Amino acid sequence: MELYSQNYLRQLESVHNTTTKGFGNKIKKIKAFEACIEKWKPRSLLDYGCGKGAMLQQLRQKYPHLHCLGYDPAVNIYSQKPKQKFDVVFCNDVLEHVEPLYLDNVLQFIEHHSKKYVWLRIDTQPANKKLSDGRNAHLIIENEDWWRERLQFALHMKIIKMYTNKKQRIDVELTHG
């Protein structure tokens, strides 16, 4: 199952390798997800699209009991596709960066690697960053209704909760229930 084109992967690798401000290099507030950790009590977590791993490291420090693994094909130390399943798959500000042609594959990959839950945060606004080919770094800019329909089409999971926060990012909680 392809998750990206080779051309796009090279662009992402370039972003990560040529700047300290590449994707996944800053800590973001994730109180909504932290509430889910408290509620769901997972023992394992996959950070899908972890970038350079800043959020992954934060999660490891805050939840030392939680086995956390990161996956990001554009960052060498996280580029190995996981084979195992995790209690929860965490995907923070990633899906809007996915090439539209590969979105359903990415969603199905996330679902496949989740034993119990998935938590998504999806930005609905254009990014401040541009890709080397001039495109906005957010390749998919859609609203909550569009994303709800897409998730329901691509996944066999139940949406527990879905809402657009004040920063125009969609938070989604899903379960295999």
PyMOL commands that set and color helices and strands:
alter all, ss='L'
color gray80, all
select helices_A, chain A and resi 6-18+31-40+54-62+76-78+95-97+100-112+144-154
alter helices_A, ss='H'
color red, helices_A
select strands_A, chain A and resi 44-48+67-71+86-92+114-123+158-164+169-175
alter strands_A, ss='S'
color yellow, strands_A
deselect
rebuild
show_as cartoon
